Amino acid sequence: MAIEHPQQMTVQEYFQLEENDLTTCYEYLLLDGKSPRIEIYHKEQGKGIYGAFEKQQEIPLFSLGVYFPLLDAYLDVEVEPGV
């Protein structure tokens, strides 16, 4: 049976709603459109874990077991000057 979700909710609300359902979203990324910053939420032992990354950091994709440079996510994207 599918769980119905409200149209808008915070990431924390989403993971709280889904924390007992391991068949749904395991991990997702939020990319900032104005500066090179990525937020990651993933499940670890049934709990939502948050991580924030900026500039030259490597980004872990726990669900795939890989890392990639944060700036690779921003190829061909113009960010605000001075960032």
C-alpha positions as a printed Julia matrix, in Angstrom:
83×3 Matrix{Float64}:
  0.0    0.0     0.0
  1.43   3.4    -1.0
  1.78   6.13    1.59
  0.19   9.44    0.59
  2.41  12.47    1.06
  1.39  16.09    1.53
  2.25  18.31   -1.45
  4.92  20.18    0.5
  7.05  19.02    3.41
 10.52  19.5     4.75
 13.17  16.89    4.17
 13.09  16.04    7.88
  9.31  15.55    7.72
  9.74  13.27    4.71
 12.29  11.06    6.41
 10.2   10.93    9.58
  7.22   9.8     7.52
  9.28   7.23    5.65
 11.63   6.04    8.42
  9.93   2.67    8.77
  9.5    2.09    5.05
 12.86   0.96    3.68
 11.44   0.42    0.18
 11.24   4.15   -0.57
 13.77   6.93   -1.06
 17.16   5.91    0.32
 19.04   9.04   -0.58
 18.61  12.38   -2.26
 20.58  15.52   -3.01
 19.6   19.18   -3.02
 21.77  21.42   -5.2
 21.86  25.13   -4.46
 21.13  27.12   -7.6
 23.05  30.22   -6.5
 26.27  28.83   -5.06
 28.23  25.56   -5.17
 26.58  23.83   -2.23
 24.95  20.41   -1.99
 22.89  18.97    0.84
 22.49  15.2     1.07
 19.95  13.19    3.01
 20.28   9.44    3.26
 19.02   6.62    5.41
 21.35   4.81    7.74
 19.96   2.09    9.99
 16.44   3.44    9.43
 17.26   7.04   10.35
 17.62  10.12    8.14
 21.19  11.48    8.05
 22.01  14.99    6.81
 25.24  16.26    5.25
 26.18  19.62    3.69
 29.07  20.1     1.29
 30.61  23.2    -0.31
 33.23  24.25   -2.84
 36.03  21.71   -3.39
 34.63  18.82   -1.35
 33.9   15.33   -2.63
 30.27  14.26   -2.46
 29.46  10.73   -1.28
 26.61   8.86   -2.91
 26.04   6.23   -0.26
 23.45   4.33   -2.29
 25.99   3.79   -5.1
 29.17   3.6    -3.01
 30.89   6.34   -5.03
 32.23   9.88   -4.58
 32.37  12.76   -7.05
 33.76  16.32   -6.89
 31.06  18.8    -5.9
 32.02  21.14   -8.73
 31.25  18.39  -11.27
 27.57  18.86  -10.4
 27.89  22.48  -11.48
 29.46  22.0   -14.91
 27.81  24.44  -17.34
 26.04  26.23  -14.45
 26.68  29.91  -13.74
 26.77  30.75  -10.04
 26.76  34.18   -8.43
 30.08  36.09   -8.64
 32.36  35.9    -5.62
 31.21  32.43   -4.62
